[in-house]
Amino acid sequence: MKIRIILKEMKMEEKPIRFDEEVLHRILYTYKKRYPKLLKEFSFSLSGTYPYSQLLERILIRAKISRTLKTTNPDFEEVQLSKNTSLYVEERIETEFLEEYSKSDLDILKNIGKDIKRTLAEA
């Protein structure tokens, strides 16, 4: 649920973006240190070249398999959210999220998505 909110905020439903999973892992790791309660389910290994979360990787793979996150070129460098994902997140996921978490927690997840998009655009 949290990753879908983040992906929605990256605004990649209409136009594919160059996607670097390392950036996603690094930024989520940074936010995990700031908001450990909100991102408690994500643990990171620091033994590689960048902070790596197995859970985050599994979520991304499942999103690709389910075609929620579509790769738009053969090298898997560009991804795009499937149509209506943003609408689904707004109508259902965010509502369910707010039943358990606060509006400020939702805003944090949205800021993570914006931060990732900005970082990917600068790369």
Phi and psi restraints in degrees (value plus and minus 20) as a CYANA .aco file:
   2 LYS   PHI     -85.5   -45.5
   2 LYS   PSI     -60.7   -20.7
   3 ILE   PHI     -89.1   -49.1
   3 ILE   PSI     -55.3   -15.3
   4 ARG   PHI     -82.8   -42.8
   4 ARG   PSI     -59.1   -19.1
   5 ILE   PHI     -83.5   -43.5
   5 ILE   PSI     -63.9   -23.9
   6 ILE   PHI     -81.8   -41.8
   6 ILE   PSI     -67.5   -27.5
   7 LEU   PHI     -82.1   -42.1
   7 LEU   PSI     -58.6   -18.6
   8 LYS   PHI     -81.1   -41.1
   8 LYS   PSI     -60.9   -20.9
   9 GLU   PHI     -89.7   -49.7
   9 GLU   PSI     -34.9     5.1
  10 MET   PHI     -96.3   -56.3
  10 MET   PSI     -26.0    14.0
  11 LYS   PHI      31.9    71.9
  11 LYS   PSI      32.3    72.3
  12 MET   PHI    -134.2   -94.2
  12 MET   PSI       2.9    42.9
  13 GLU   PHI     -96.1   -56.1
  13 GLU   PSI     -58.7   -18.7
  14 GLU   PHI    -107.8   -67.8
  14 GLU   PSI     -53.4   -13.4
  15 LYS   PHI    -153.5  -113.5
  15 LYS   PSI     108.9   148.9
  16 PRO   PHI     -82.7   -42.7
  16 PRO   PSI     131.9   171.9
  17 ILE   PHI    -144.7  -104.7
  17 ILE   PSI     134.6   174.6
  18 ARG   PHI     -91.0   -51.0
  18 ARG   PSI     106.2   146.2
  19 PHE   PHI    -136.0   -96.0
  19 PHE   PSI     103.9   143.9
  20 ASP   PHI    -140.2  -100.2
  20 ASP   PSI      88.0   128.0
  21 GLU   PHI     -82.7   -42.7
  21 GLU   PSI     -48.6    -8.6
  22 GLU   PHI     -78.6   -38.6
  22 GLU   PSI     -61.4   -21.4
  23 VAL   PHI     -80.8   -40.8
  23 VAL   PSI     -64.1   -24.1
  24 LEU   PHI     -81.3   -41.3
  24 LEU   PSI     -65.6   -25.6
  25 HIS   PHI     -82.0   -42.0
  25 HIS   PSI     -66.7   -26.7
  26 ARG   PHI     -82.0   -42.0
  26 ARG   PSI     -66.8   -26.8
  27 ILE   PHI     -88.6   -48.6
  27 ILE   PSI     -62.0   -22.0
  28 LEU   PHI     -83.0   -43.0
  28 LEU   PSI     -57.5   -17.5
  29 TYR   PHI     -81.6   -41.6
  29 TYR   PSI     -64.0   -24.0
  30 THR   PHI     -80.5   -40.5
  30 THR   PSI     -65.3   -25.3
  31 TYR   PHI     -89.7   -49.7
  31 TYR   PSI     -51.8   -11.8
  32 LYS   PHI     -80.8   -40.8
  32 LYS   PSI     -58.6   -18.6
  33 LYS   PHI     -86.7   -46.7
  33 LYS   PSI     -53.7   -13.7
  34 ARG   PHI     -99.0   -59.0
  34 ARG   PSI     -56.5   -16.5
  35 TYR   PHI    -148.9  -108.9
  35 TYR   PSI      47.0    87.0
  36 PRO   PHI     -81.9   -41.9
  36 PRO   PSI     -53.9   -13.9
  37 LYS   PHI     -89.2   -49.2
  37 LYS   PSI     -62.5   -22.5
  38 LEU   PHI     -85.6   -45.6
  38 LEU   PSI     -57.3   -17.3
  39 LEU   PHI    -131.9   -91.9
  39 LEU   PSI      12.3    52.3
  40 LYS   PHI     -80.7   -40.7
  40 LYS   PSI     -48.6    -8.6
  41 GLU   PHI     -95.2   -55.2
  41 GLU   PSI     -33.2     6.8
  42 PHE   PHI    -115.2   -75.2
  42 PHE   PSI      99.5   139.5
  43 SER   PHI    -132.1   -92.1
  43 SER   PSI     131.3   171.3
  44 PHE   PHI    -146.3  -106.3
  44 PHE   PSI     118.0   158.0
  45 SER   PHI    -112.7   -72.7
  45 SER   PSI     114.3   154.3
  46 LEU   PHI    -128.8   -88.8
  46 LEU   PSI      -4.1    35.9
  47 SER   PHI    -106.1   -66.1
  47 SER   PSI     -29.4    10.6
  48 GLY   PHI    -118.4   -78.4
  48 GLY   PSI    -176.5  -136.5
  49 THR   PHI    -102.1   -62.1
  49 THR   PSI     -34.4     5.6
  50 TYR   PHI    -173.6  -133.6
  50 TYR   PSI     139.1   179.1
  51 PRO   PHI     -78.2   -38.2
  51 PRO   PSI     110.6   150.6
  52 TYR   PHI    -149.4  -109.4
  52 TYR   PSI     110.9   150.9
  53 SER   PHI    -134.2   -94.2
  53 SER   PSI      99.3   139.3
  54 GLN   PHI     -82.6   -42.6
  54 GLN   PSI     -59.4   -19.4
  55 LEU   PHI     -82.0   -42.0
  55 LEU   PSI     -66.4   -26.4
  56 LEU   PHI     -79.8   -39.8
  56 LEU   PSI     -63.3   -23.3
  57 GLU   PHI     -81.3   -41.3
  57 GLU   PSI     -63.9   -23.9
  58 ARG   PHI     -82.5   -42.5
  58 ARG   PSI     -60.6   -20.6
  59 ILE   PHI     -82.4   -42.4
  59 ILE   PSI     -64.2   -24.2
  60 LEU   PHI     -85.0   -45.0
  60 LEU   PSI     -60.4   -20.4
  61 ILE   PHI     -83.8   -43.8
  61 ILE   PSI     -64.5   -24.5
  62 ARG   PHI     -83.4   -43.4
  62 ARG   PSI     -57.8   -17.8
  63 ALA   PHI     -84.4   -44.4
  63 ALA   PSI     -56.5   -16.5
  64 LYS   PHI     -92.7   -52.7
  64 LYS   PSI     -62.1   -22.1
  65 ILE   PHI     -82.9   -42.9
  65 ILE   PSI     -60.7   -20.7
  66 SER   PHI    -100.2   -60.2
  66 SER   PSI     -23.1    16.9
  67 ARG   PHI      45.9    85.9
  67 ARG   PSI      -0.3    39.7
  68 THR   PHI     -88.2   -48.2
  68 THR   PSI     -58.8   -18.8
  69 LEU   PHI    -134.3   -94.3
  69 LEU   PSI      88.0   128.0
  70 LYS   PHI    -118.5   -78.5
  70 LYS   PSI     115.1   155.1
  71 THR   PHI    -104.7   -64.7
  71 THR   PSI     116.6   156.6
  72 THR   PHI    -129.7   -89.7
  72 THR   PSI     -18.1    21.9
  73 ASN   PHI    -163.5  -123.5
  73 ASN   PSI     141.1   181.1
  74 PRO   PHI     -84.6   -44.6
  74 PRO   PSI     -42.5    -2.5
  75 ASP   PHI    -108.4   -68.4
  75 ASP   PSI     -17.8    22.2
  76 PHE   PHI      40.8    80.8
  76 PHE   PSI       5.4    45.4
  77 GLU   PHI    -104.6   -64.6
  77 GLU   PSI     -48.0    -8.0
  78 GLU   PHI    -134.1   -94.1
  78 GLU   PSI     119.4   159.4
  79 VAL   PHI    -151.4  -111.4
  79 VAL   PSI     139.6   179.6
  80 GLN   PHI    -166.1  -126.1
  80 GLN   PSI     121.4   161.4
  81 LEU   PHI     -93.9   -53.9
  81 LEU   PSI     122.4   162.4
  82 SER   PHI     -86.4   -46.4
  82 SER   PSI     137.4   177.4
  83 LYS   PHI     -79.1   -39.1
  83 LYS   PSI     126.1   166.1
  84 ASN   PHI      51.0    91.0
  84 ASN   PSI     -17.6    22.4
  85 THR   PHI     -83.8   -43.8
  85 THR   PSI     -63.0   -23.0
  86 SER   PHI     -80.2   -40.2
  86 SER   PSI     -63.1   -23.1
  87 LEU   PHI     -82.7   -42.7
  87 LEU   PSI     -63.5   -23.5
  88 TYR   PHI     -81.8   -41.8
  88 TYR   PSI     -63.5   -23.5
  89 VAL   PHI     -83.2   -43.2
  89 VAL   PSI     -64.2   -24.2
  90 GLU   PHI     -84.7   -44.7
  90 GLU   PSI     -63.9   -23.9
  91 GLU   PHI     -97.9   -57.9
  91 GLU   PSI     -56.1   -16.1
  92 ARG   PHI    -135.6   -95.6
  92 ARG   PSI     -75.9   -35.9
  93 ILE   PHI     -82.9   -42.9
  93 ILE   PSI     -68.7   -28.7
  94 GLU   PHI     -83.3   -43.3
  94 GLU   PSI     -56.8   -16.8
  95 THR   PHI     -83.7   -43.7
  95 THR   PSI     -65.7   -25.7
  96 GLU   PHI     -84.6   -44.6
  96 GLU   PSI     -59.3   -19.3
  97 PHE   PHI     -80.5   -40.5
  97 PHE   PSI     -63.7   -23.7
  98 LEU   PHI     -89.5   -49.5
  98 LEU   PSI     -36.2     3.8
  99 GLU   PHI     -90.9   -50.9
  99 GLU   PSI     -47.1    -7.1
 100 GLU   PHI    -128.5   -88.5
 100 GLU   PSI     -49.8    -9.8
 101 TYR   PHI    -141.2  -101.2
 101 TYR   PSI     158.9   198.9
 102 SER   PHI    -117.1   -77.1
 102 SER   PSI     148.5   188.5
 103 LYS   PHI     -82.3   -42.3
 103 LYS   PSI     -56.8   -16.8
 104 SER   PHI     -86.9   -46.9
 104 SER   PSI     -54.5   -14.5
 105 ASP   PHI     -85.1   -45.1
 105 ASP   PSI     -60.3   -20.3
 106 LEU   PHI     -82.1   -42.1
 106 LEU   PSI     -62.6   -22.6
 107 ASP   PHI     -82.6   -42.6
 107 ASP   PSI     -56.5   -16.5
 108 ILE   PHI     -82.1   -42.1
 108 ILE   PSI     -67.1   -27.1
 109 LEU   PHI     -81.1   -41.1
 109 LEU   PSI     -60.2   -20.2
 110 LYS   PHI     -84.3   -44.3
 110 LYS   PSI     -58.8   -18.8
 111 ASN   PHI     -86.4   -46.4
 111 ASN   PSI     -54.8   -14.8
 112 ILE   PHI     -80.4   -40.4
 112 ILE   PSI     -66.5   -26.5
 113 GLY   PHI     -79.0   -39.0
 113 GLY   PSI     -63.8   -23.8
 114 LYS   PHI     -85.6   -45.6
 114 LYS   PSI     -59.4   -19.4
 115 ASP   PHI     -84.0   -44.0
 115 ASP   PSI     -63.2   -23.2
 116 ILE   PHI     -83.6   -43.6
 116 ILE   PSI     -66.1   -26.1
 117 LYS   PHI     -80.2   -40.2
 117 LYS   PSI     -64.5   -24.5
 118 ARG   PHI     -82.0   -42.0
 118 ARG   PSI     -63.8   -23.8
 119 THR   PHI     -85.2   -45.2
 119 THR   PSI     -61.1   -21.1
 120 LEU   PHI     -85.1   -45.1
 120 LEU   PSI     -56.9   -16.9
 121 ALA   PHI     -87.3   -47.3
 121 ALA   PSI     -52.5   -12.5
 122 GLU   PHI     -99.3   -59.3
 122 GLU   PSI     -40.6    -0.6
